[in-house]
Amino acid sequence: MTDSTWTDPESELLERIRDRLGGESEGEDEDTTAVLATLVDVEGSAYRRPGAKMLFDADGGGTGAITAGCLEDELQRAATEVRETGQPRLVSYDLREDGESDVWGLGVGCNGRLEILLEPLAESLRPAVTAFDEGRDVAICTVLADDGPLECGDRAYYHPDERGGRFDADSDPADWPTDALDRPARELVERGRGDRLERTLDGRRLEVFVDGFVAPPELVICGAGHDVAPVVELAAAEFRVTVVGFRGAVDLTERFPEADRTVTTSPARLRDALELDDRTYAVVMSHNVVDDRLAVDELLRSPAPYVGLLGPRERFEEMRAAFGAEGRQFTTGELERLYTPIGLDLGSGSPYGIAHSIVAEVLAVANDREPGHLSARDGPIHERVDVADGRE
């Protein structure tokens, strides 16, 4: 693999999966089939948590990351074997100092045991790509082992928004214990987490990895200045980014190629032009006082949980005074969702430093985190999963 692709965001990996699935439908042979690696279990500490993925191409390229580079070359070799056999395979690596293998137990950054599912890329993954494209959440249930009729790699999908929850399977639906999987699948997709589940049903032992796959939230950026570009570039790894321009004189698509979409509208018609919900985060940085004022008013009337306004605090106080003269009073809830001056105090005044500050603040709000140093945090860095079966 190359050093330039292991840091690609999940959205890039899914686009690559979509491209490869298109190739297979046109008759791609097994020698060129991509292999998907999914981290399904972790004991101890690791760079990524269960659900992290990486796609290995036959030419040696890779997209995504499971570790910080500790295992990717070894996984590439294992992926070659999976590609040759056409069969899914579970592999494990003990990276702890007292692990089973001295090769993996010393000199690497992780300190845990990792179990990884390697499988040839197949059509059974297309519903996940479709859900991502359509902005829908879904839980991907993948069989790791079964004493019954299911085989390693068989897959079912839990759709939480359809009639209170619905399962689709790529095999006989009767083979899936959907009643036993419903609650943990619903919980994991709500939290956007993955976990390995073990169930014993009438003497049948079933192991399933349930991957709560949450479509990325939307970041709406109001503005078309050159300082918007670094924000778009950094945010694109975590958000579905929409850039909104208010004048139409700038080709937004050309200026912001990393944006998922661009919209030209009036700041007073933002709620008409966009679907703003509780998973929409907004940044206002048009540098035009009138446009910013109208945009902030529109956004605070929407359910958006975060509205960030670029500029000094005094600028908003002047806006607020003008609003008050017009009879517009902000509620406590509205003011709690307004962040101005925008961003975290990172101490940098460069365009990229400001962009890092803005995106970091939006991420903290989206992840319900109080920004702070990880060195001051008690307990593990990553949230541990504790679903209905009591596993952590």
C-alpha positions in Angstrom: 0.0 0.0 0.0 1.0 3.6 -0.3 1.4 6.1 2.5 -0.9 8.6 0.8 -4.2 6.7 1.1 -4.3 5.1 4.6 -5.6 8.4 6.0 -8.6 8.6 3.6 -11.8 9.3 5.4 -14.7 6.8 5.6 -16.6 8.7 2.8 -13.6 8.2 0.4 -13.6 4.5 1.3 -17.3 4.1 0.6 -16.9 5.9 -2.7 -14.1 3.4 -3.5 -16.4 0.5 -2.5 -19.1 1.9 -4.8 -16.6 2.1 -7.7 -15.4 -1.5 -7.1 -18.9 -2.9 -6.9 -19.6 -1.3 -10.2 -16.6 -3.0 -11.7 -17.7 -6.4 -10.4 -21.1 -6.0 -11.9 -19.4 -5.6 -15.3 -17.6 -8.9 -14.9 -14.5 -8.2 -12.8 -12.6 -11.4 -12.3 -11.6 -12.8 -8.9 -7.9 -12.0 -9.4 -8.7 -8.3 -9.3 -11.4 -8.4 -6.6 -10.9 -5.9 -3.8 -10.8 -7.3 -0.3 -12.5 -5.5 2.6 -11.0 -5.6 6.1 -13.2 -4.8 9.1 -12.0 -4.5 12.7 -14.6 -6.6 14.6 -13.1 -7.0 18.1 -10.6 -5.3 20.3 -9.2 -6.3 23.7 -7.2 -3.6 25.3 -6.2 -0.4 23.5 -6.0 0.2 19.8 -5.7 3.1 17.3 -9.3 2.4 16.0 -12.4 0.9 17.5 -14.5 -1.9 16.1 -16.1 -1.0 12.7 -12.9 0.6 11.3 -12.4 -0.6 7.7 -9.8 -0.8 5.0 -10.1 -1.8 1.4 -7.2 -3.6 -0.3 -6.9 -3.6 -4.1 -5.2 -6.3 -6.0 -2.5 -3.9 -7.2 -1.3 -3.3 -3.7 -3.2 -0.1 -3.0 -5.3 0.5 0.0 -7.9 2.9 1.3 -8.8 3.6 4.9 -7.1 2.5 8.1 -7.4 0.0 10.9 -4.1 0.8 12.7 -1.6 3.6 12.4 0.4 1.5 10.0 1.4 -1.3 12.3 -0.5 -4.1 10.5 -1.4 -2.8 7.0 1.4 -4.6 5.2 0.6 -7.9 7.0 -3.1 -7.4 6.2 -2.3 -6.9 2.5 -0.6 -10.3 2.5 -3.6 -11.9 4.2 -5.9 -10.1 1.8 -4.1 -11.7 -1.1 -4.9 -15.2 0.3 -8.6 -14.2 0.7 -8.6 -13.0 -2.9 -7.2 -16.3 -4.1 -9.6 -18.5 -2.1 -12.6 -16.3 -2.5 -13.6 -17.1 1.1 -13.9 -14.7 4.1 -11.4 -15.2 6.9 -11.0 -14.0 10.5 -7.4 -13.1 11.5 -6.2 -11.9 14.9 -3.1 -10.0 16.0 -1.9 -9.7 19.6 0.0 -6.4 19.9 0.3 -6.5 23.7 3.8 -6.7 25.2 2.8 -10.1 26.8 1.0 -11.2 23.6 1.3 -14.5 22.0 3.7 -13.4 19.3 6.9 -11.4 20.0 6.7 -10.1 16.5 3.5 -8.2 17.2 4.0 -7.6 20.9 6.9 -5.2 20.7 7.7 -1.9 19.0 4.2 -1.0 17.8 1.9 1.8 18.9 -1.1 -0.2 19.9 -1.4 -2.3 23.1 -4.3 -4.7 22.4 -5.5 -7.7 20.6 -7.3 -7.1 17.3 -9.6 -9.4 15.4 -10.2 -8.5 11.8 -12.6 -9.9 9.2 -11.2 -10.1 5.6 -13.8 -10.7 2.9 -13.9 -10.4 -0.9 -15.9 -7.3 -1.8 -19.4 -8.5 -2.8 -22.8 -7.2 -3.8 -24.0 -7.8 -0.2 -22.4 -4.5 0.7 -24.3 -2.5 -1.8 -27.2 -1.7 0.7 -24.6 0.0 3.0 -23.4 2.2 0.2 -26.9 3.0 -0.9 -27.8 4.0 2.7 -24.8 6.3 2.9 -25.6 7.9 -0.4 -29.2 8.6 0.7 -28.2 9.8 4.2 -29.9 6.9 6.0 -28.6 5.1 9.1 -28.3 1.3 9.0 -26.8 -1.5 11.1 -24.7 -4.0 9.1 -24.9 -7.5 10.7 -22.2 -9.8 9.5 -21.8 -13.4 10.5 -18.4 -14.4 12.0 -19.3 -18.0 13.0 -22.5 -20.1 13.3 -23.3 -23.6 14.3 -26.4 -23.3 12.2 -27.2 -22.6 8.5 -25.4 -19.2 8.2 -21.8 -18.9 7.0 -19.0 -16.5 7.8 -19.6 -13.4 5.7 -23.4 -13.8 5.4 -25.0 -10.4 6.0 -28.2 -8.8 7.1 -29.2 -5.2 7.4 -31.3 -3.5 10.2 -33.1 -0.3 9.0 -34.2 1.6 12.1 -36.4 4.2 10.4 -38.8 1.8 8.7 -41.9 0.7 10.6 -40.0 0.7 13.9 -37.1 -1.4 12.5 -36.8 -3.9 9.7 -34.3 -6.6 8.8 -33.2 -7.5 5.2 -31.0 -10.5 4.6 -28.9 -11.7 1.7 -29.8 -15.3 2.7 -33.0 -16.9 4.0 -34.5 -14.5 6.5 -35.7 -17.4 8.6 -32.1 -18.3 9.4 -31.5 -15.0 11.2 -32.6 -14.6 14.9 -33.9 -11.1 14.3 -35.7 -11.0 17.6 -32.4 -11.5 19.5 -30.6 -9.0 17.3 -33.2 -6.2 17.1 -32.4 -4.5 20.4 -28.6 -4.4 20.1 -28.8 -3.5 16.4 -31.1 -0.6 17.2 -28.8 0.6 20.1 -25.6 0.3 18.1 -27.0 2.2 15.1 -28.3 5.0 17.4 -24.8 5.3 18.9 -22.9 4.8 15.7 -20.8 2.0 17.2 -19.9 -1.6 16.3 -19.7 -4.6 18.6 -19.2 -8.4 18.3 -22.3 -10.2 19.7 -22.5 -13.8 20.7 -25.9 -15.6 21.0 -26.8 -19.1 22.0 -30.3 -20.1 20.7 -31.7 -23.6 21.2 -28.1 -24.9 21.4 -27.0 -22.9 18.3 -24.1 -20.6 18.9 -24.0 -17.6 16.6 -21.3 -14.8 16.5 -22.3 -11.6 14.6 -20.5 -8.3 14.2 -23.1 -5.5 14.3 -21.8 -2.3 12.7 -23.9 0.7 13.5 -23.4 2.7 10.4 -24.5 6.4 10.8 -24.7 8.6 7.8 -22.4 11.7 8.3 -24.1 14.8 9.6 -24.3 17.9 7.3 -22.2 21.0 7.7 -23.7 24.0 6.0 -21.1 26.8 5.3 -22.6 30.1 4.4 -20.0 32.1 2.5 -17.9 32.0 -0.7 -14.7 33.7 0.3 -11.3 32.1 0.0 -11.2 31.4 3.7 -14.1 29.0 3.3 -11.9 26.5 1.3 -9.8 25.3 4.2 -12.9 24.7 6.3 -14.5 22.7 3.5 -11.3 20.7 3.0 -10.9 19.8 6.7 -14.7 19.2 7.3 -15.1 16.9 4.3 -13.5 14.0 6.2 -16.3 14.0 8.8 -19.3 15.8 7.4 -21.4 16.0 4.3 -20.5 19.6 3.3 -22.8 22.1 1.7 -21.5 25.5 0.6 -24.1 28.2 0.3 -23.4 31.4 -1.7 -25.5 34.5 -1.6 -24.5 36.4 -4.7 -24.0 34.0 -7.6 -20.9 35.7 -9.0 -18.6 32.9 -7.9 -18.6 29.4 -9.4 -19.0 27.6 -6.1 -18.4 24.1 -7.6 -15.1 25.1 -9.1 -13.9 27.0 -6.0 -14.9 24.3 -3.5 -14.4 20.9 -5.3 -14.3 19.0 -1.9 -17.9 20.1 -1.1 -20.6 17.5 -1.6 -22.9 20.1 -3.0 -23.2 23.9 -3.5 -26.3 26.1 -3.3 -26.9 29.7 -4.4 -29.8 31.4 -2.6 -30.9 34.4 -0.5 -29.8 34.3 3.2 -33.5 35.0 4.1 -34.6 31.8 2.3 -32.1 29.3 3.8 -34.9 27.2 5.3 -36.7 27.0 2.0 -33.5 26.1 0.1 -32.1 23.6 2.5 -33.5 20.8 4.7 -32.2 21.8 8.1 -32.7 19.3 10.9 -31.1 18.3 14.2 -28.1 16.7 12.4 -27.3 19.9 10.5 -24.5 22.1 11.7 -24.0 25.6 10.3 -21.1 28.0 9.9 -21.8 31.6 8.8 -18.8 33.4 7.3 -19.9 35.5 4.4 -18.2 38.7 5.7 -21.3 40.7 4.8 -23.0 42.0 7.9 -26.5 42.1 6.3 -26.2 38.6 4.9 -24.7 37.2 8.1 -27.5 38.7 10.1 -30.3 37.3 7.9 -28.5 33.9 7.8 -28.1 33.7 11.6 -31.8 34.5 12.0 -32.9 31.8 9.6 -30.6 29.2 11.1 -31.6 29.9 14.7 -35.2 29.4 13.6 -34.3 25.9 12.4 -33.5 22.8 14.5 -29.8 23.0 13.8 -27.9 22.3 17.1 -24.9 24.5 16.1 -24.8 27.9 14.5 -21.3 29.4 14.4 -20.7 33.0 13.4 -17.3 34.2 12.3 -16.2 37.6 13.8 -15.7 39.3 17.1 -18.4 39.1 19.9 -19.1 42.8 19.4 -20.3 42.1 15.9 -23.1 39.9 17.0 -24.0 42.3 19.8 -24.5 45.0 17.2 -26.7 42.5 15.2 -28.6 41.6 18.3 -29.3 45.3 19.0 -30.6 45.7 15.4 -32.8 42.6 15.9 -34.1 44.0 19.1 -35.1 47.3 17.4 -37.2 45.2 15.0 -38.8 43.2 17.8 -36.8 40.0 17.3 -35.8 38.6 20.6 -33.7 35.5 20.9 -34.7 32.7 23.3 -32.3 31.1 25.7 -32.3 28.0 23.6 -31.4 29.9 20.5 -28.5 31.7 22.2 -27.2 28.3 23.5 -26.9 27.1 20.0 -25.1 30.1 18.7 -21.3 30.1 18.9 -19.6 33.4 18.4 -16.7 34.1 18.2 -16.6 30.8 16.3 -14.1 28.1 17.0 -11.8 26.7 19.8 -8.9 28.7 21.2 -6.0 27.0 19.4 -3.9 30.1 19.2 -3.4 30.2 15.4 -4.5 33.0 13.2 -3.6 31.4 9.8 -6.4 30.4 7.4 -5.8 26.7 8.2 -5.4 27.4 11.9 -8.7 29.1 11.9 -10.3 26.3 9.9 -8.9 23.7 12.3 -10.4 25.8 15.2 -13.8 25.9 13.5 -14.0 22.2 12.5 -12.8 21.1 15.9 -15.5 23.0 17.7 -18.2 21.6 15.4 -16.9 18.1 15.9 -16.9 18.5 19.7 -20.6 19.7 19.6 -21.6 16.9 17.2 -19.9 14.3 19.4 -21.3 15.8 22.6 -17.9 16.5 23.9 -16.5 19.3 26.1 -13.2 20.2 24.4 -10.2 19.5 26.5 -6.8 17.7 26.7 -7.0 13.9 26.4 -4.2 13.8 29.0 -6.8 15.2 31.5 -9.5 12.6 30.6 -10.2 9.8 33.0 -10.7 6.4 31.5 -10.3 5.2 27.9 -10.0 7.7 25.0 -12.7 5.9 22.9 -16.1 5.2 24.2 -16.6 1.5 25.1 -19.6 -0.3 23.8 -22.0 -1.8 26.4 -25.0 -3.2 24.5 -27.8 -5.5 25.7 -25.7 -8.6 26.1 -23.4 -6.9 28.6 -20.1 -7.1 26.7 -17.7 -4.2 26.7 
